[in-house]
Amino acid sequence: MSSRLPGPLDPRRRRALARRASGGLRAAGYVFLALLPTLAHAQTLQRSAPVKMEFDAVIKQAVDKNPTVARAATNISRAEALLQQARAVTMPLVTASVTNATLDSARAFASGTIQPQNQTTISGSASFPVLAASRWAAVQQARDQVDVAQAGVAEVRQQVVVAAAQAYLSVIGARRQVEVTERSLESARSHLDYAQKRFEGGAGSRLNQLRASQIVSTEEARLEAARLGLRTAQEALGVIVASDGPVDAGAEPVFDQPGTMDDDAWRKARPDLATQAAIERSAERVLLDTWKDLVPNVNASFDPAFVTPAGIFQPSRTWRFSVSTTYALFEGGQRKILKRNREITLDQAKITLSSLEIRARSEVRLAQESVQSRERTLATARQAAEQAAEVVTITTSAFQVGATTNLEVIDAQRAARDADTTVAMSEDALRRAKLDLLVALGRFK
């Protein structure tokens, strides 16, 4: 045998090969351009992947970094500043002054200088309230306002903690919905794959294939909406914990079983009741201190002075001690009006506290009943989901042997998906009911 080198290609064949190569490059370019948004989207999701945090860490970070708690804490600082201001009024007051007077000429009388031309006076004053009942009462009243501010901060802190817990549970519920929709989509795709194979094999119909494809498209849309809901919940959780990005929830929290309604400690444990009780105590103290406005104010002062150079009729060193008493003989009924306003303030505080206690007892009863009802609902929903899954299995098996139509399979899959969704919603409702019960009892703060 002899080997020969291949001859030159025919021009038409060369052009055909060139067109094929060019077409292949264009197809590869189209595929790359089609995949480019997907790759960019994947990179974006990877860059903005939410940080996962556990329940305790979420609560702690929400308390430490949420600006609402920090803003409420400034009320304590303001109340403490007002307390220091009220206390300063009851402390001694010491002042000093230096005065220099220069005349056109010295004043003389009988060969003696009465007023030097240039004279400097150094004087001081120290005063102390010997009797100031209303001022002393204001100090304790300001101290009560500090207690009110501290109770208010505890109430705000609980509100932030509850909001963080609810946002955490929302992420878990949204994630559960995504899982349910993903399983439903997987089941719909399996049914579509089977319908496609039957159609290609001549045993199925185009109608069955289109119905299965429609269910897949519907489930894909539901999955996209569920994923968006999950991302929204993660962003909300990130805002609560003051994080610059979405935050994903970790494991499901386990809430302790609360006590019964007979436990009276929950009234003292609730921050809103504690805040209102502090407001009532403050208003009651202000009313009880009304009589102190009738007590006269007694003030003592000591005023030393040093003059240089001294004149004939003006000694060099002098001092004066004085005691003054002030009492309003006629004030136009202002004290009675002030007392009446204080009585109204106290009555309003009592009414508000009574209303809060009634509402709190109702919240406890309703929360206890809600937990029990949610538990029963969840048990029923889980049973229904198990039954729906079994119906899907039986219907699918019957469809594969030709005993049913794909409509029954689609209905069974839809019912199973709805049952799983109901279970997810019932689980989320039970978690929230347990949280509400702990909040109502004042054991979650």
C-alpha positions as CSV (number, residue, x, y, z in Angstrom):
1,M,0.0,0.0,0.0
2,S,1.1,3.5,-0.7
3,S,0.1,6.5,1.3
4,R,-0.8,9.8,-0.4
5,L,-1.1,13.2,1.0
6,P,-4.6,14.6,0.8
7,G,-5.2,17.0,-2.1
8,P,-6.5,20.5,-1.8
9,L,-10.1,20.8,-0.7
10,D,-12.8,21.8,-3.1
11,P,-13.7,25.5,-2.8
12,R,-17.4,24.7,-2.2
13,R,-16.5,22.2,0.5
14,R,-14.1,24.8,2.1
15,R,-16.9,27.4,2.2
16,A,-19.3,24.9,3.8
17,L,-16.8,24.0,6.5
18,A,-16.2,27.7,7.2
19,R,-19.9,28.3,7.5
20,R,-20.2,25.4,9.9
21,A,-17.3,26.7,12.0
22,S,-18.8,30.2,12.0
23,G,-22.2,28.9,12.9
24,G,-20.7,26.9,15.8
25,L,-18.9,30.0,17.1
26,R,-22.1,32.1,16.9
27,A,-24.0,29.4,18.7
28,A,-21.4,29.2,21.4
29,G,-21.6,33.0,21.7
30,Y,-25.4,32.9,22.0
31,V,-25.2,30.3,24.7
32,F,-22.6,32.4,26.6
33,L,-24.7,35.6,26.3
34,A,-27.8,33.6,27.4
35,L,-25.9,32.3,30.5
36,L,-24.3,35.6,31.3
37,P,-27.3,37.0,33.3
38,T,-27.6,33.7,35.1
39,L,-23.9,33.8,36.1
40,A,-24.2,37.4,37.1
41,H,-27.3,36.7,39.2
42,A,-25.5,33.8,40.8
43,Q,-22.5,35.9,41.7
44,T,-24.9,38.6,43.1
45,L,-26.7,36.1,45.3
46,Q,-23.3,34.7,46.4
47,R,-22.1,38.2,47.4
48,S,-25.3,39.1,49.3
49,A,-25.8,35.7,50.9
50,P,-27.5,36.3,54.3
51,V,-25.6,35.7,57.5
52,K,-27.2,32.9,59.6
53,M,-27.7,33.7,63.3
54,E,-29.2,31.7,66.0
55,F,-32.2,32.9,68.1
56,D,-30.2,33.9,71.2
57,A,-27.7,35.8,69.1
58,V,-30.5,37.6,67.3
59,I,-32.1,38.7,70.6
60,K,-28.8,39.9,72.1
61,Q,-27.8,41.8,69.0
62,A,-31.2,43.4,68.7
63,V,-30.9,44.7,72.3
64,D,-27.3,45.9,71.9
65,K,-27.5,47.5,68.5
66,N,-31.1,48.5,67.8
67,P,-31.3,52.3,67.8
68,T,-34.8,52.3,69.4
69,V,-33.3,50.9,72.6
70,A,-30.5,53.4,72.6
71,R,-32.9,56.2,72.0
72,A,-35.1,55.1,74.9
73,A,-32.0,54.9,77.1
74,T,-31.4,58.6,76.7
75,N,-34.6,59.2,78.7
76,I,-32.9,57.7,81.7
77,S,-30.0,60.2,81.2
78,R,-32.4,63.1,80.9
79,A,-34.3,62.0,84.1
80,E,-31.0,61.7,85.9
81,A,-29.9,65.2,84.8
82,L,-33.2,66.6,86.0
83,L,-32.6,64.8,89.3
84,Q,-29.2,66.5,89.6
85,Q,-30.8,69.8,88.8
86,A,-33.5,69.4,91.5
87,R,-30.8,68.4,94.0
88,A,-28.6,71.4,93.1
89,V,-31.3,73.8,94.2
90,T,-31.2,72.4,97.8
91,M,-27.4,72.7,98.1
92,P,-25.5,75.7,99.4
93,L,-24.8,78.6,97.0
94,V,-21.5,80.3,97.2
95,T,-20.6,83.3,95.1
96,A,-17.7,85.8,95.0
97,S,-17.2,89.1,93.3
98,V,-14.5,91.7,92.8
99,T,-15.3,95.3,92.1
100,N,-12.8,98.1,91.3
101,A,-14.1,101.7,91.3
102,T,-12.0,104.7,90.1
103,L,-13.2,108.2,90.7
104,D,-12.0,111.5,89.2
105,S,-10.4,112.4,92.5
106,A,-10.3,111.3,96.1
107,R,-13.0,112.5,98.5
108,A,-11.6,114.1,101.7
109,F,-13.1,115.6,104.8
110,A,-11.3,117.2,107.7
111,S,-7.9,116.2,106.3
112,G,-9.0,112.6,106.1
113,T,-9.8,110.5,103.0
114,I,-13.4,109.4,102.9
115,Q,-13.4,107.8,99.5
116,P,-10.1,106.9,97.8
117,Q,-9.8,107.6,94.1
118,N,-9.2,103.9,93.3
119,Q,-10.8,101.3,95.6
120,T,-11.2,97.6,95.2
121,T,-14.0,95.6,97.0
122,I,-13.8,91.8,97.3
123,S,-17.0,90.3,98.5
124,G,-18.5,86.9,98.9
125,S,-21.9,85.3,99.7
126,A,-22.8,81.9,101.0
127,S,-26.5,81.0,101.3
128,F,-28.2,77.8,102.4
129,P,-31.8,76.8,102.4
130,V,-32.6,76.1,106.1
131,L,-36.2,75.2,105.3
132,A,-37.3,74.4,101.8
133,A,-39.9,71.6,101.9
134,S,-41.1,72.1,98.3
135,R,-37.5,71.9,97.0
136,W,-36.7,68.8,99.0
137,A,-39.9,67.2,97.7
138,A,-38.9,68.0,94.1
139,V,-35.8,65.9,94.6
140,Q,-37.7,62.8,95.4
141,Q,-40.2,63.5,92.7
142,A,-37.3,63.7,90.2
143,R,-36.0,60.4,91.6
144,D,-39.4,58.8,90.8
145,Q,-39.1,60.1,87.2
146,V,-35.8,58.2,87.0
147,D,-37.6,55.0,88.0
148,V,-40.3,55.7,85.4
149,A,-37.7,56.2,82.7
150,Q,-36.0,53.0,83.6
151,A,-39.3,51.1,83.5
152,G,-40.0,52.7,80.1
153,V,-36.7,51.5,78.8
154,A,-37.5,48.0,79.9
155,E,-40.8,48.2,78.1
156,V,-39.1,49.5,74.9
157,R,-36.5,46.7,75.2
158,Q,-39.2,44.1,75.4
159,Q,-40.9,45.5,72.3
160,V,-37.7,45.3,70.4
161,V,-37.0,41.8,71.7
162,V,-40.5,40.7,70.7
163,A,-40.1,42.3,67.3
164,A,-36.8,40.5,66.8
165,A,-38.4,37.2,67.8
166,Q,-41.3,37.6,65.5
167,A,-39.0,38.5,62.6
168,Y,-37.0,35.4,63.4
169,L,-40.1,33.2,63.3
170,S,-41.2,34.9,60.1
171,V,-37.9,33.8,58.5
172,I,-38.5,30.2,59.7
173,G,-42.1,30.3,58.4
174,A,-41.0,31.7,55.0
175,R,-38.2,29.1,54.7
176,R,-40.7,26.3,55.5
177,Q,-42.9,27.6,52.7
178,V,-40.0,27.5,50.3
179,E,-39.3,23.9,51.3
180,V,-42.9,22.9,50.8
181,T,-43.0,24.6,47.4
182,E,-39.8,22.9,46.3
183,R,-41.2,19.5,47.2
184,S,-44.3,20.3,45.3
185,L,-42.3,21.4,42.3
186,E,-40.2,18.3,42.4
187,S,-43.4,16.2,42.4
188,A,-44.8,18.1,39.5
189,R,-41.6,17.7,37.5
190,S,-41.7,14.0,38.1
191,H,-45.2,13.8,36.9
192,L,-44.3,15.9,33.8
193,D,-41.3,13.6,33.1
194,Y,-43.6,10.6,33.3
195,A,-46.3,12.3,31.1
196,Q,-43.6,13.2,28.6
197,K,-42.3,9.7,28.3
198,R,-45.8,8.3,27.9
199,F,-46.5,10.9,25.1
200,E,-43.2,10.0,23.3
201,G,-44.0,6.3,23.7
202,G,-47.4,6.8,22.2
203,A,-49.3,5.8,25.3
204,G,-50.1,9.3,26.5
205,S,-51.7,12.4,25.0
206,R,-50.5,15.9,24.3
207,L,-53.3,17.2,26.7
208,N,-51.8,15.2,29.6
209,Q,-48.4,16.6,28.8
210,L,-49.7,20.2,28.7
211,R,-51.5,19.8,32.0
212,A,-48.4,18.5,33.7
213,S,-46.4,21.3,32.1
214,Q,-48.9,23.9,33.4
215,I,-48.6,22.6,36.9
216,V,-44.8,22.8,36.7
217,S,-45.0,26.4,35.5
218,T,-47.4,27.3,38.3
219,E,-45.2,25.7,41.0
220,E,-42.1,27.5,39.6
221,A,-44.0,30.8,39.9
222,R,-45.1,29.9,43.5
223,L,-41.5,29.0,44.3
224,E,-40.2,32.3,43.0
225,A,-42.8,34.1,45.2
226,A,-41.9,32.0,48.2
227,R,-38.2,32.8,47.8
228,L,-38.9,36.5,47.5
229,G,-41.0,36.2,50.7
230,L,-38.1,34.5,52.4
231,R,-35.7,37.2,51.3
232,T,-38.1,39.9,52.5
233,A,-38.3,38.3,55.9
234,Q,-34.5,38.0,56.1
235,E,-34.1,41.7,55.2
236,A,-36.6,42.6,58.0
237,L,-34.7,40.5,60.5
238,G,-31.5,42.3,59.4
239,V,-33.1,45.7,60.0
240,I,-34.2,44.6,63.5
241,V,-30.7,43.5,64.5
242,A,-29.2,46.6,62.9
243,S,-27.2,44.5,60.4
244,D,-26.1,45.9,57.1
245,G,-27.6,43.1,55.1
246,P,-30.1,40.2,55.3
247,V,-29.9,37.8,58.2
248,D,-31.1,34.2,58.0
249,A,-32.5,32.3,61.0
250,G,-30.9,29.3,62.4
251,A,-32.5,26.5,64.3
252,E,-36.1,26.7,65.5
253,P,-36.3,28.2,69.0
254,V,-37.8,26.2,71.8
255,F,-40.0,28.2,74.1
256,D,-40.5,27.1,77.7
257,Q,-43.9,26.0,78.9
258,P,-45.3,29.0,80.8
259,G,-47.2,28.8,84.1
260,T,-50.9,29.1,84.7
261,M,-53.1,32.1,85.2
262,D,-53.1,31.6,88.9
263,D,-49.5,32.7,89.1
264,D,-49.7,36.3,90.2
265,A,-46.0,37.1,89.5
266,W,-46.7,37.9,85.8
267,R,-48.3,41.2,86.8
268,K,-45.0,42.4,88.3
269,A,-43.0,40.8,85.4
270,R,-44.8,42.7,82.6
271,P,-42.8,45.8,81.7
272,D,-45.9,47.8,80.6
273,L,-47.6,47.2,83.9
274,A,-44.4,48.0,85.8
275,T,-44.1,51.3,83.8
276,Q,-47.6,52.4,84.5
277,A,-47.3,51.4,88.2
278,A,-44.2,53.6,88.5
279,I,-46.2,56.5,86.9
280,E,-49.0,56.0,89.4
281,R,-46.5,56.0,92.3
282,S,-44.9,59.2,91.0
283,A,-48.3,60.9,90.6
284,E,-49.3,59.8,94.1
285,R,-46.1,61.2,95.6
286,V,-46.6,64.5,93.9
287,L,-50.1,64.8,95.3
288,L,-49.0,63.9,98.8
289,D,-46.3,66.5,98.7
290,T,-48.9,69.3,98.0
291,W,-48.9,70.4,101.7
292,K,-45.2,71.1,101.5
293,D,-46.0,74.1,99.2
294,L,-47.6,75.7,102.3
295,V,-44.4,75.6,104.3
296,P,-42.5,78.9,104.4
297,N,-39.1,79.1,102.8
298,V,-36.3,79.9,105.3
299,N,-32.9,80.9,103.9
300,A,-29.6,81.8,105.7
301,S,-26.8,83.7,104.1
302,F,-23.3,84.9,105.1
303,D,-21.7,87.8,103.2
304,P,-18.1,88.8,104.0
305,A,-16.4,91.8,102.3
306,F,-12.9,93.2,102.0
307,V,-12.2,96.8,100.9
308,T,-8.8,98.2,100.0
309,P,-7.9,101.0,100.6
310,A,-10.4,101.6,103.4
311,G,-12.1,105.0,104.0
312,I,-12.8,106.7,107.2
313,F,-16.4,105.6,107.4
314,Q,-15.8,102.3,105.6
315,P,-13.9,99.6,107.5
316,S,-11.6,97.3,105.6
317,R,-13.2,94.0,106.7
318,T,-16.9,93.4,107.2
319,W,-19.4,90.5,107.3
320,R,-23.1,90.1,107.5
321,F,-25.2,87.1,108.5
322,S,-28.9,87.2,107.7
323,V,-31.9,84.8,107.9
324,S,-34.9,85.5,105.7
325,T,-38.3,83.9,105.7
326,T,-40.6,84.0,102.7
327,Y,-44.3,83.0,102.7
328,A,-47.0,83.8,100.1
329,L,-49.9,85.3,102.0
330,F,-52.1,85.5,98.9
331,E,-51.6,83.5,95.7
332,G,-55.0,83.7,94.1
333,G,-56.0,80.1,94.5
334,Q,-53.1,78.7,92.6
335,R,-52.3,76.1,95.2
336,K,-55.9,74.7,95.0
337,I,-55.7,74.6,91.3
338,L,-52.4,72.9,91.4
339,K,-53.7,70.3,93.9
340,R,-56.7,69.6,91.7
341,N,-54.5,69.1,88.6
342,R,-52.4,66.6,90.6
343,E,-55.5,64.7,91.7
344,I,-56.7,64.5,88.1
345,T,-53.2,63.2,87.0
346,L,-53.3,60.5,89.7
347,D,-56.8,59.5,88.8
348,Q,-55.8,59.2,85.1
349,A,-52.8,57.0,86.1
350,K,-55.0,54.7,88.2
351,I,-57.5,54.4,85.4
352,T,-54.8,53.6,82.9
353,L,-53.2,51.0,85.1
354,S,-56.6,49.4,85.8
355,S,-57.3,49.3,82.0
356,L,-53.8,47.7,81.3
357,E,-54.4,45.0,84.0
358,I,-57.8,44.1,82.5
359,R,-56.3,43.9,79.0
360,A,-53.3,42.0,80.3
361,R,-55.5,39.3,82.0
362,S,-57.4,39.0,78.7
363,E,-54.2,38.6,76.7
364,V,-53.1,35.8,79.1
365,R,-56.4,34.0,78.8
366,L,-56.5,34.4,75.0
367,A,-52.9,33.4,74.6
368,Q,-53.4,30.2,76.6
369,E,-56.5,29.3,74.6
370,S,-54.6,30.1,71.4
371,V,-51.8,27.7,72.2
372,Q,-54.2,24.9,72.9
373,S,-56.2,25.6,69.8
374,R,-53.0,25.8,67.6
375,E,-51.8,22.5,69.0
376,R,-55.0,20.8,68.0
377,T,-55.0,22.5,64.6
378,L,-51.4,21.4,63.9
379,A,-52.2,17.8,64.9
380,T,-55.2,17.8,62.5
381,A,-53.1,19.4,59.7
382,R,-50.3,16.9,60.0
383,Q,-52.8,14.1,59.9
384,A,-54.4,15.6,56.8
385,A,-51.0,16.0,55.2
386,E,-50.2,12.3,55.8
387,Q,-53.5,11.3,54.2
388,A,-52.9,13.6,51.2
389,A,-49.5,12.1,50.6
390,E,-50.9,8.7,50.7
391,V,-53.6,9.8,48.2
392,V,-50.9,11.0,45.9
393,T,-49.1,7.7,46.1
394,I,-52.2,5.7,45.3
395,T,-53.4,8.0,42.6
396,T,-50.0,8.1,40.9
397,S,-49.8,4.3,41.0
398,A,-53.3,4.0,39.5
399,F,-52.5,6.5,36.8
400,Q,-49.4,4.5,35.8
401,V,-51.5,1.4,35.2
402,G,-54.2,3.5,33.4
403,A,-56.9,3.3,36.1
404,T,-57.1,7.1,36.5
405,T,-56.5,10.2,34.5
406,N,-53.8,12.7,35.1
407,L,-56.5,15.2,36.3
408,E,-56.9,13.1,39.5
409,V,-53.1,13.0,39.9
410,I,-52.9,16.8,39.5
411,D,-55.8,17.3,42.0
412,A,-54.1,14.9,44.5
413,Q,-50.8,16.8,44.1
414,R,-52.5,20.1,44.6
415,A,-54.3,18.8,47.7
416,A,-51.0,17.5,49.1
417,R,-49.3,20.8,48.5
418,D,-52.1,22.7,50.2
419,A,-52.0,20.2,53.1
420,D,-48.2,20.7,53.5
421,T,-48.7,24.5,53.3
422,T,-51.4,24.3,56.0
423,V,-49.0,22.3,58.2
424,A,-46.3,25.0,57.7
425,M,-48.7,27.7,58.5
426,S,-50.0,25.8,61.6
427,E,-46.5,25.3,62.8
428,D,-45.7,29.0,62.4
429,A,-49.0,29.9,64.1
430,L,-48.2,27.6,67.1
431,R,-44.7,29.1,67.5
432,R,-46.2,32.6,67.5
433,A,-48.9,31.6,69.9
434,K,-46.3,30.3,72.4
435,L,-44.3,33.5,72.0
436,D,-47.4,35.6,72.6
437,L,-48.2,33.6,75.8
438,L,-44.7,34.2,77.1
439,V,-45.0,37.9,76.3
440,A,-48.4,38.1,78.0
441,L,-47.0,36.5,81.1
442,G,-44.0,38.9,81.1
443,R,-41.5,36.0,80.7
444,F,-40.0,37.0,77.4
445,K,-38.2,40.3,77.6
